[in-house]
């Protein structure tokens, strides 16, 4: 499954060498979580307009997993939301009268 997600993601992005996939089994529901990380400039290509591309990736992954009798979920890791690539906001002091 990991190779399937990696192949599809690398075909979509401009920087295929930056594609990383982390696989984490989730014991609560017996599914496997696939976390896809791409270069910051390629996030939009993987998500697509209105999330259509990522939903298609999720559908392919879910059906491939179902064929093997497994459950799978796909999440996109966006470092920009975690704040690692974003500089902290600048706070200016109020003007003194």
N, C-alpha and C positions, 0 to 999 in steps of 0.2 A: 504494500500500500504506500509506503514511504516513497518508493521509487516512482510510483504513478503520480503522486502529488508533485514531486520534485521535477519530473519530466514536463508536466503541464505548466508548472510555474515558470520554469526556465524558458519555455517556448513563448511565454507572454511578455517577459520583461526585457529591458535593454541591457541590464547588467546581470546575466545569468550566474556569474561566479559569486554573486552576493546572496543567492538563495540559500536559506538555511531552514531545516525542518527539525523540530524537536518533537519526539514521540513520547507521550505520557499516558500510561494506562490509568484509568479512573476506576477504583474499586467499587464506588457507590452503585453505578449502573452497568458496570462491566464493559464499558466502551473504551475506545482509545482516542485520546485527544492529539491531533496533529496541529502544531503551532508553526505557521509559515511566516518567516521573516524575509523581507526583501529590502533592497536599497530604498532609502527614503523617496527618491524620485520615481520609483516604480510602484509605489503603493496604489496609486490611482489606476494603473494598468491591471493590477491584480483584482482590485475591487470592481472596477468597471462602472459604467453609468448606472446609477440607482442600485448598485450592488449586484447587477446581473451576472457579471463574470464570476464573482466569488460564490454566488448562489449556484451557478452551473458547476463550479469546481466541487462544491459541497455535495451536490446531487450525484456527480460521477463517483466521488469517494464513498458516499453512503451506499450506493447500489453495488459498487465493487466489493465493499465490505460485507454487505448483505448476502452476496453470492457465496462468500466464504463462511457465512454463519456468524459474522461479527458485527459490531456496532462501531461507527467511527464518527468523529466530529472534527471540523476544520475551523480554526480561528486564525485570523491575520494579526500578527504582532506589529503594532505601529509604535516605534520608538518616539515619534514626535508627541504622541499622547502621554507617554510615560515621562516626558520632560528631559530625556537624556540628550536630545539634539537641540533643545530649545534653550536659549539663554534666559536667565531669570529676568523678570520685569524690572525696569529701572524706576526707582521711586525718587521723585524730586522733592526737595524741601519747599514748603510754601514760601512765597515771596514775603519779605519783611517790609512793613510799611514805613 
